[in-house]
Amino acid sequence: MKTQKPGPVSIAFGQRTAPYKTCGLWHTFFVTGNWAEYTVPFRVTSNGCDAANNRLAIQAGQIDGKLWLANFSVARDAPVHGAVTIDQTKRRVAASGASGRLVVTARPGYQWSVGGVPDWIKITSGLQGAGSGTISYTIGENITAEERLAALMVGDATVEISQPSSSAIRIPYHDDFRYSSAPVPIWAQPSKTTGLESAVQWMIDEQPGQHSALSIVAEAPHGGNSVVLERKADPRAWATQIILPSLGVQLGQTYKVSLWMKTQKPGPVSIAFGQKTAPYKSCGLWHTFPVTGNWAEYTAAFRVTGDGCDATNNRLSIQAGQIDGQLWLANFSVMPSF
């Protein structure tokens, strides 16, 4: 390539349909006014990257004036194996994100560049180099519902970087219980899910001697299902709790929780937001509603306060220990309140 005026040209290999994810290559060259050969190795990664849905793009949107392209080729790479080594070829970063550094070892003068960088990894320094050097990168929080995996090519070396999805429930959150299984006991191991609205995110926590029955029924005031809890009354509100753990709230922010309820026999139901480990301090909400036999919406606003109230240690609990008979819960939501 050569240009009339120096400027950046990117070469990308990715999906040709939405969501247009990278298939292993996104590299930018600074092209000058002299003919020069520009090469970059890449390793095909990710799903949806076969011939039915891939494309190689030469992105020249930032060029001002003329750009010349010649002698284009794509060939199976036959690198000098072992020319580049990395200090650690597999990295796993936290869902909350991280910064890191790769140490590159190569013979003096051997030129290498970093390929296969997805949009969720930012190379802050060392995108290309000669001989030994370092590559610095930053990775933001994974707010998707899926684990992320990338295979970076550094010369003939491959570095795998993985990042799990966040365990925090994203706000705003709404659940109309459109599934068939009831919340699992808190001591049961929840399985990993790909969506936010899943039965396994809710759990039931009962004190010794309590034996409540839970089920999902096709009844709700605004469509969807409801959770039905059936039990015998206990003096302690917390004797039976339906819990939603790990809400992604911000300290000092105000939120509104909303829930439709009705009971077989009128009784008190408390909604609390607090720590999920001892000493179980409040994180800003403890409100008791007198619930009756008719469907009604119950709402409460709260401001997140206190230590140990982030997603790693919080829970919202519906405390129904004093209910005698059946309790219906439907159309639950937590929203920011401004």
ZAMARGU-4260 file (C-alpha; in steps of 0.2 Angstrom, whole numbers, plus 5000, padded with zeros to 4 digits):
<rodrens>
0) 5000/5000/5000 | 5004/5018/4998 | 4995/5034/5001 | 4994/5052/4994 | 4994/5058/5012
5) 5000/5047/5027 | 4986/5039/5037 | 4979/5024/5046 | 4972/5009/5036 | 4964/4994/5046
10) 4963/4976/5040 | 4949/4966/5049 | 4942/4948/5047 | 4925/4946/5055 | 4907/4941/5053
15) 4897/4949/5039 | 4881/4949/5048 | 4876/4956/5065 | 4883/4956/5078 | 4898/4958/5067
20) 4910/4950/5079 | 4929/4948/5075 | 4934/4932/5068 | 4952/4934/5074 | 4959/4949/5065
25) 4959/4968/5068 | 4975/4977/5064 | 4979/4995/5060 | 4994/5000/5049 | 5000/5018/5047
30) 5002/5019/5028 | 5015/5032/5020 | 5018/5039/5003 | 5030/5025/4999 | 5026/5008/4993
35) 5028/4995/5007 | 5022/4978/5011 | 5010/4976/5026 | 5007/4959/5033 | 4999/4952/5049
40) 4996/4934/5055 | 4979/4930/5062 | 4971/4914/5069 | 4952/4911/5065 | 4942/4911/5081
45) 4924/4912/5087 | 4908/4905/5080 | 4899/4911/5064 | 4916/4913/5055 | 4915/4901/5041
50) 4914/4905/5023 | 4895/4907/5024 | 4897/4922/5035 | 4914/4930/5035 | 4922/4944/5026
55) 4939/4952/5026 | 4938/4971/5026 | 4951/4984/5021 | 4945/5000/5031 | 4951/5016/5024
60) 4938/5028/5031 | 4952/5039/5039 | 4962/5041/5023 | 4962/5059/5015 | 4966/5058/4996
65) 4972/5043/4987 | 4976/5025/4993 | 4984/5012/4982 | 4982/4994/4985 | 4992/4980/4976
70) 4998/4962/4977 | 4985/4956/4990 | 4986/4939/4996 | 4979/4928/5010 | 4989/4912/5013
75) 4991/4899/5027 | 5004/4905/5038 | 5020/4895/5040 | 5029/4905/5054 | 5046/4901/5062
80) 5040/4891/5076 | 5046/4896/5093 | 5052/4913/5087 | 5041/4921/5100 | 5037/4915/5117
85) 5025/4923/5130 | 5027/4922/5149 | 5010/4915/5152 | 4999/4909/5137 | 4983/4907/5146
90) 4976/4922/5156 | 4959/4922/5166 | 4953/4939/5172 | 4939/4944/5184 | 4922/4948/5178
95) 4924/4965/5185 | 4939/4968/5173 | 4958/4970/5175 | 4974/4977/5168 | 4989/4966/5164
100) 5005/4964/5154 | 5012/4950/5143 | 5031/4948/5143 | 5037/4944/5125 | 5053/4935/5122
105) 5060/4935/5104 | 5077/4935/5095 | 5084/4952/5092 | 5076/4961/5078 | 5062/4949/5075
110) 5047/4959/5071 | 5030/4954/5078 | 5013/4962/5080 | 4997/4958/5090 | 4982/4951/5081
115) 4965/4944/5085 | 4961/4957/5097 | 4942/4958/5101 | 4934/4975/5105 | 4933/4970/5123
120) 4952/4970/5125 | 4961/4986/5123 | 4980/4986/5120 | 4987/5001/5128 | 5005/4998/5123
125) 5016/4986/5113 | 5004/4982/5098 | 5019/4978/5088 | 5038/4977/5092 | 5055/4970/5087
130) 5064/4958/5098 | 5059/4956/5116 | 5046/4968/5124 | 5030/4969/5133 | 5012/4971/5129
135) 5000/4980/5141 | 4981/4978/5140 | 4965/4983/5149 | 4949/4973/5150 | 4933/4981/5156
140) 4919/4973/5166 | 4910/4959/5157 | 4891/4965/5158 | 4886/4952/5145 | 4877/4935/5150
145) 4891/4925/5143 | 4909/4921/5146 | 4921/4929/5134 | 4936/4921/5126 | 4949/4928/5114
150) 4965/4920/5106 | 4978/4934/5103 | 4992/4930/5091 | 5009/4937/5095 | 5020/4932/5081
155) 5019/4913/5080 | 5013/4912/5099 | 4995/4911/5105 | 4989/4919/5121 | 4971/4914/5127
160) 4962/4927/5138 | 4945/4922/5146 | 4933/4932/5156 | 4918/4925/5165 | 4901/4934/5165
165) 4897/4944/5180 | 4887/4936/5193 | 4878/4952/5197 | 4860/4954/5192 | 4859/4969/5181
170) 4847/4983/5186 | 4834/4987/5180 | 4828/4969/5183 | 4811/4962/5180 | 4804/4945/5182
175) 4787/4938/5178 | 4792/4920/5182 | 4789/4913/5164 | 4797/4896/5169 | 4791/4880/5176
180) 4802/4877/5190 | 4801/4885/5207 | 4816/4893/5217 | 4829/4881/5223 | 4834/4879/5241
185) 4848/4890/5246 | 4860/4875/5250 | 4857/4868/5232 | 4871/4873/5219 | 4863/4884/5206
190) 4868/4880/5188 | 4875/4893/5176 | 4862/4901/5165 | 4863/4913/5150 | 4849/4925/5154
195) 4845/4936/5168 | 4827/4930/5171 | 4830/4912/5177 | 4822/4902/5191 | 4839/4898/5198
200) 4843/4916/5203 | 4829/4915/5216 | 4832/4903/5231 | 4822/4899/5246 | 4830/4900/5263
205) 4822/4892/5278 | 4826/4889/5296 | 4826/4872/5304 | 4809/4864/5306 | 4801/4874/5291
210) 4794/4864/5277 | 4786/4876/5264 | 4781/4871/5247 | 4784/4881/5232 | 4777/4880/5214
215) 4774/4890/5198 | 4756/4893/5192 | 4750/4902/5177 | 4741/4916/5186 | 4747/4935/5188
220) 4738/4952/5187 | 4747/4957/5171 | 4751/4941/5163 | 4765/4928/5166 | 4766/4917/5181
225) 4767/4918/5199 | 4777/4909/5213 | 4765/4901/5226 | 4772/4898/5243 | 4762/4887/5255
230) 4767/4885/5273 | 4761/4886/5291 | 4764/4902/5301 | 4779/4905/5312 | 4782/4920/5324
235) 4798/4924/5314 | 4796/4933/5298 | 4813/4927/5292 | 4809/4909/5296 | 4805/4907/5277
240) 4813/4919/5264 | 4813/4919/5246 | 4830/4927/5241 | 4837/4936/5225 | 4856/4937/5228
245) 4869/4948/5220 | 4860/4963/5214 | 4872/4975/5204 | 4868/4991/5214 | 4878/5006/5217
250) 4882/5013/5235 | 4871/5029/5238 | 4860/5026/5223 | 4841/5025/5226 | 4830/5010/5219
255) 4812/5005/5219 | 4806/4987/5222 | 4789/4982/5216 | 4780/4966/5218 | 4762/4960/5216
260) 4755/4949/5230 | 4740/4941/5237 | 4737/4928/5251 | 4725/4914/5256 | 4724/4922/5274
265) 4729/4940/5277 | 4746/4942/5285 | 4763/4952/5285 | 4776/4950/5272 | 4793/4959/5274
270) 4805/4965/5260 | 4823/4967/5265 | 4839/4972/5256 | 4854/4967/5266 | 4870/4957/5268
275) 4870/4939/5263 | 4883/4934/5276 | 4885/4937/5295 | 4881/4950/5303 | 4867/4951/5290
280) 4866/4970/5292 | 4853/4980/5282 | 4859/4988/5266 | 4845/5001/5266 | 4828/4992/5266
285) 4817/4983/5278 | 4798/4986/5275 | 4783/4976/5281 | 4767/4975/5271 | 4750/4969/5277
290) 4745/4957/5262 | 4727/4953/5259 | 4717/4941/5248 | 4716/4952/5233 | 4730/4955/5221
295) 4739/4972/5224 | 4755/4980/5220 | 4767/4983/5234 | 4782/4995/5232 | 4796/5002/5242
300) 4810/5014/5238 | 4827/5012/5246 | 4844/5020/5246 | 4859/5008/5246 | 4869/5011/5262
305) 4882/5002/5273 | 4897/4992/5270 | 4897/4975/5262 | 4882/4979/5251 | 4889/4976/5234
310) 4885/4962/5222 | 4897/4950/5231 | 4888/4951/5247 | 4870/4957/5246 | 4853/4949/5244
315) 4835/4955/5242 | 4823/4944/5253 | 4805/4942/5253 | 4801/4936/5271 | 4785/4926/5273
320) 4788/4916/5289 | 4772/4923/5297 | 4761/4919/5283 | 4748/4905/5286 | 4742/4896/5270
325) 4746/4901/5252 | 4756/4917/5246 | 4756/4922/5228 | 4771/4933/5221 | 4771/4940/5204
330) 4778/4954/5192 | 4793/4958/5202 | 4805/4972/5198 | 4819/4982/5204 | 4822/4999/5195
335) 4833/5014/5198 | 4823/5028/5206 | 4827/5046/5201
</rodrens>
